[in-house]
Amino acid sequence: MEQSIPLHQSGRGAYVRQILTIGFFFFTFGFITWVNGTLIPYLRIACELEEWQAYLVTFAFYISYTLMALPSSRLLQVTGMIRGMQIGLVVMAAGCLLFIPAALQRAYPLFLTGLFVVGSGTTLLQTAVNPYITKLGPPESAAQRISMMGICNKFAGILAPLVLGAIILKNSDGLLHELAQLDPAGKARRLDRLARAVIAPYAVLTVIMVVIAIALKWAHLPEIAPTQDGGTAGVEGSIDNRVKRRFFAGFMAIFVTVAVEVIAGDTISNYGIYHGIRLDVAKGLTAYTLASMLTGYLFGALFIPRLVSQGKAFLYSSLLGCVLVALAVLVPGKASVAFVALLGLANALLWPAIWPLALDGLSGRLLNLGSAILIMGIAGGALLPLAYGWLARTTNNQLAYGLLIPCYLYNIYYYVSRTQKTPAAQMASA
């Protein structure tokens, strides 16, 4: 059996240090994750891609969660949470390092490989830290703690497109004009220089990941002991149908939640260009979506559960999402872009509330398995942006956002079904 450690009972000072340390992890993979919103228009130019091909950036990154979540869970059984976090950071560093040969060769498949490796390391890190922060205090305030982690994550997400955009897409409107004037040979040389602009920032990220992995040794985080038999083998066959349905429902909630987050954050730059916004401005639009999410997370950190329960915040956020999508689809012109950015506000408190709803009452190997299955749901960020790209091509970029309505409706269904079936969830939603 896995040892149950009351992490939040280790003393106020130690508890604050633990929260800050895990918050730093959320900042780290927030920066790595939300930089994709800038990579999409950047690689579309540098590698001369069609719009749908550019969305393979999100596919390569997020599909790694589906493929690597269960292996990550098994690895954590052997290594423990802390060692697993270190390994995850090293894998992320290896993925960042792949950007250097990819840039030198201007090879889009190698860029995608690097993104997949970075996503694999992030999967291991998230499989460890999400249940860790969920269990780091009382269950009724789990969404509050995850909201605090979301502040760290989305603050990094605001910085990422602004910092990287200023480096790799400097004077981007002038760049487009310059490329239009060049002959094929001159254009190829200019695109080679553009591709190499990504080398320095990703080399710095590589070093940062390695340094954090080493420094974690002295962070004094309490360990969650692995099970004695290791792995999750045999667990899948021993759980009843009720738990399987619960895991599937949580998987789908994460699937649609990550999908709406990624579509709102990573398509908005191309959407701004669609409405005639200059690339110099459009390249940073992801920061506006994440600023909206940051506002939502601040609300969660300050007022859950004092003013509103985590369950009701989840419900109201899903309803708000439906309204904002309708406005984004129906309002004409550039004003529609503002409603896509405001989707960040609706999305902020979805992820924090799903984890305590889905993991309520789980321990030991079921906790690890449940966490891994939820992490697999991040595949929504890989698949539905491609569906958005297909809809944008067959209809238009604005109508394609209608894809998000069924996602928010599913979360409303998930809230109703979970709060009716579990006493803890009923208490959380009261």
Secondary structure, 3 states (H helix, E strand, C coil): CCCCCCHHHCCHHHHHHHHHHHHHHHHHHHHHHHCHHHHHHHHHHHCCCCHHHHCHHHHHHHHHHHHHHHHHHHHHHHHCHHHHHHHHHHHHHHHHHCHHHHHHHCCHHHHHHHHHHHHHHHHHHHHHHHHHHHCCCCHHHHHHHHHHHHHHHHHHHHHHHHHHHHHHCCCHHHHHHHHHHCCHHHHHHHHHHHHHCCHHHHHHHHHHHHHHHHHHHHCCCCCCCCCCCCCCCCHHHHCCHHHHHHHHHHHHHHHHHHHHHHHHHHCHHHHHHHCCCCHHHHCCHHHHHHHHHHHHHHHHHHHCCCCCCHHHHHHHHHHHHHHHHHHHHHCCCCHHHHHHHHHHHHHCCHHHHHHHHHHCCCCHHHHHHHHHHHHHHHHHHHHHHHHHHHHHHHCCCCHHHHHHHHHHHHHHHHHHHHHHHCHHHHHHHC
